[in-house]
Amino acid sequence: MSFLVLILLLAAAVYVGWRVVKARADRPKRRTIGPDDDPEFLWRLNHPDNKPRS
């Protein structure tokens, strides 16, 4: 009887672990902000002779 309980506990632990891993994989990834998200940076690339106002 204790062998059956041990098998059930092991199966429950594997199931819970699988659900946790699957839930973490479905999370949205963090968005990386790059230089192409900055319109002033792109403008400076196209107009290298003009310095930004600061």
N, C-alpha and C positions, 0 to 999 in steps of 0.2 A: 504494500500500500504506500509506503514512504517513497518508493521508487517512482510511482505514478505521480505523486505530489511534486517530486523533484523535477520530473519531465515537464509537468505543467508550469512550474515556476520558470524553468529555463525557456520554455516556449514563449511565455508572457514577456520575459526580459528581452528576448530576440525581437518580438513584435514591437515592443515599445521603442527599442533602439532603432528599428527600421523606420518607424513613424517619425521619430525625432530627426533622423538624417534626411528623410524625404521632406519634412517641413522646412528645414534649413536650406535645402536646395531650391525651394520655390520662392524664397525671399527675393525681392527686387534688389538688384545690385546698386551700389552707390554710384551716383553720376560723377564722372570726372570732368572738371571744367578745364578746358584747354584754351590756348590762345585764339582759336577760331571762334570762341564765344565772346570775344571782346572786340566790338566794332572799331574802337579807337586804335587798337593794335593793327587790325587789318588796314585801316586808313593810313597808318604810318608806314606800313609795308609798301603801299601803292604810291606814297608821297614821301620819299626819304629825305628830300631837301627841306621840308617843313618840319620844324620842331613843335612838339605839343606845347600848348599854353599852360604854364604852371607858375 
